[in-house]
Amino acid sequence: MAVELSTGLIALASGLAIGASAIAAAWAEKEIGVAAVGAMAEKEELFGKGLILTVIPETIVIFGLVVAILILNLAKG
Amino acid sequence: MMLKPQQMSRVIITGPKNLQEQVVKELHSLKILHIADHSRNEMADIGTPLESADRLSQALVKIRSLMSALGIKKNGNGLEHRKGLPEIEMASRKLSEQLNTNLDESKKIDDKVSKLNAAAQELEILKSLNLPPEALDSYKSLASFTGYVRDKTSVESIRAELIRITDKFMLLSGDVSGKTFIGLFADEKEKHNALDILSKKGFSAFNFSNAQGMKGGAVANIQKTETEIKKLQKAKLDINEGVERLRETYKGFLLSADSYLEEQLEKAEAPLKFAATSSSFLIKGWIPENQLKASIDRLNMAARNKIYVHFEPAKKNDKVPVKLKNPKMVEPFEFFMGLYSMPSYRELDPTFFIFLSFPIFFGMMLGDVGYGVLSLMLFWAIKKKMPSAKSLLNVLMISSFISVLFGFFFGEFFGYEFMHPVISREHDMFSLMYLAIGFGIVHVNLGLIIGMVNEWKSHGMMHAVYAKLSWIILEIGVALLALPYLKIITLSPLIGAIFLGLSILMLLKGEGVKGVIELPSIFTNILSYARLMAIGLSSVILAVIINDSARDFFHEGGFLIIAGVLILIVGHGINIMLGLLGSFLHSLRLHYVEFFSKFFQGGAKRYQPFGLKE
C-alpha cells in the first residue's frame, strides 16, 4: 500500500512528540524516585508522599500525548 | 458545618501539686485534652515525672527485653491487663530467671560442643599418625614436636639431617587433608638442634590441647566424642523446646503487660509537658468546644473543686490542633488530608471537595464495568482481612463503584464495547479530551473560589479579589481572545485584551511579581487534566489488544483455547493492577498539585487527645 510522504511525516512527528516527552518524564521521575527511596530508607512513613512526588512529572508525557493527538488530527484534516 | 474543623477552646488547668496525679488520671480517662507542651522559661520550669515513672520504665525495659529474647512482636491488639505493677514485676522476674537458666545451659552446651569438635579434629590427625593421645603426655628425657611441614619430601630430608646429630629419635608422618603432618620424638639434649632443623623445613607447631589426657586409642576416642556431641545436641533441642514452651505460655502476659505499662508510663511522664513551680502545676491545652463543659465538671469533681480551670475561644494567631469534622460518608476521605497535611484551623476543610471529585476522576480513568466490579470485590475482600486500612479501602470502594457507572457511560466491559456508548474512549478520544479539560476548568476554578473564601476570611475582601478573582478574569480574557480567533464567536479582540490586562494588574497587586511570572501555570494546570483521558485511553487500548490476541488463539481451537484463556486472565489482571495504581495516583495528584495549589495552606497539628491510642 502506498502512503503519501506527508502522512508518514505526520506519523513520525507525533511519534517523536510522545517519545521525546516520555524520555523527559522518565528522566525526571528517576531523579525524584532516587531521592524518594533514599528518604524512605530513613523514614518509612514517607512512602505515600514519595509515591505522589514521583508521579508529578508524568504531566510531561501527558502533554506529549496531547500534542501527538493534535498532530495526528492534522492527518485527518 | 462540615467545611470547618471542630471548634476548639483553649484550656488552662492549675492546681496544687498534691492533686496532680488525680488530675492526670482523670484527663487520661477523659481522652479529651490535647496537651500543648510547655517549654521552660523564667516563670516556670517543666514538671517532674510522677514517682512511679522510674519503676514503670524499668519494668517496661525488662518486658521489652524478654519479648525480644523470646522473639515476640507487638501485634497491635494488646490484651487488657487486669493486674498491677507488682504482679508484672514478679512474673517477669520469674520468667527471666527461667529463661536465663535455659540460655546459660544452652551456651554451656555450645561451648562444650565446640571443644569436642576441636578435639575430634585433633584426634583425626593423631589417627593419621597412628598415635594414641596418651603419647602426647610430657616426658623427662624426650622432647616432642608436632606440627605441619612444607611437603612430603621435607620429611625425608629432616630424617637425614637428624641422623647426623643423634640416633635417639622417632619420626612419624601422615597426611592431614592434603597437608603433611609430622610427629617427632627426640633426645631432650638435642631439643634445640632438632628445632633448628625443623624450622628450616617450614615447621609450624600444632597443639593438641583438647585431645591431650584422653585414655585409649585415637579411633576409640573419635567414636566417644561423636556420641558425646550427639548427646549434647539432643540436650540443646530439649532446651529450645523449653524456651518455645515459655514463649507460648507467657506471650499473652508479655503483650498485655507491655501495653499496660506503656499506658501507665504515659500518665507518669505527662507532667514533663506541664509547667510547674515547687508547689503547683499548670496544664495548657485544647478541648473541643462541645465537650468543654462536661469535661471541666468531671475534672472538678475528680479534684474535689480544688483546681482552677480557665477556658477561652481560640485567638487569631493561636496554633490550634485540628480535628476534622465530616459526615460519615465523607469521613474516609480525611485519610488524604492526613497523608498530605492537616488544613489550618481557619481555612476551609477540603475533605468534602475531595469526596466530590476524587471518585469521579478515578472512575473516569478506570471506567470499565468489568474492572470496576472486580476491583470493588477485591477491595471488599481486603477490607474483611485488614480492618485497620478501613478508611482507604472505603475510598477505593466508592471510587470503584463510580468506575462501574463510567463503564456504562463508555460502554466497556473488559475493554469490549458491549453497548452503544455515550462517548467511546477507544474511537472518540477528542470528545473525551474536551470532557477531561472541561473537568479541569471546573476543578481549578473551584479551587480558586475556595482560595477566595479563605483569603476573604483571613485578609479581607479586596485581597481575595486581587489574589484569586484575578485568575478567573485572566481565564475569561484568554477565552475571549481565543474564541473569536477560532471563529466560534465574533468579538473584537480588544475586549479580551482589556480583561487580560486588568487581570495582570490585579495579580501584580495581589501576589506581586511572583504571581505574574506564574501566569502560564494556570493553563498547564488545566491542561494537566488531559490525563483523565490519557490514562483511560492507554488502559482501554491495552485491554483491546489483550482481547484481540486472545481471540486469535480461540479461532485456532484445540489446546490453544487454554492459552487464550490464560492470556485473558493474566493480561486483564496486569491491566487492572496498572489501572488501579494509575487511576489512584493520578486522581490524587490532580488534587494535591493542581487543586490544592489554588488555596491550601495546611501545616496544622492533628488533634491528639491525651490518653487516646492511635
HADDOCK unambig.tbl for C-alpha pairs under 7 A between the chains (distance, minus, plus):
assign (segid A and resid 48 and name CA) (segid B and resid 339 and name CA) 6.73 0.50 0.50
assign (segid A and resid 52 and name CA) (segid B and resid 585 and name CA) 6.56 0.50 0.50
assign (segid A and resid 52 and name CA) (segid B and resid 589 and name CA) 6.40 0.50 0.50
assign (segid A and resid 59 and name CA) (segid B and resid 528 and name CA) 6.02 0.50 0.50
assign (segid A and resid 62 and name CA) (segid B and resid 530 and name CA) 6.98 0.50 0.50
assign (segid A and resid 62 and name CA) (segid B and resid 531 and name CA) 6.03 0.50 0.50
assign (segid A and resid 62 and name CA) (segid B and resid 534 and name CA) 6.72 0.50 0.50
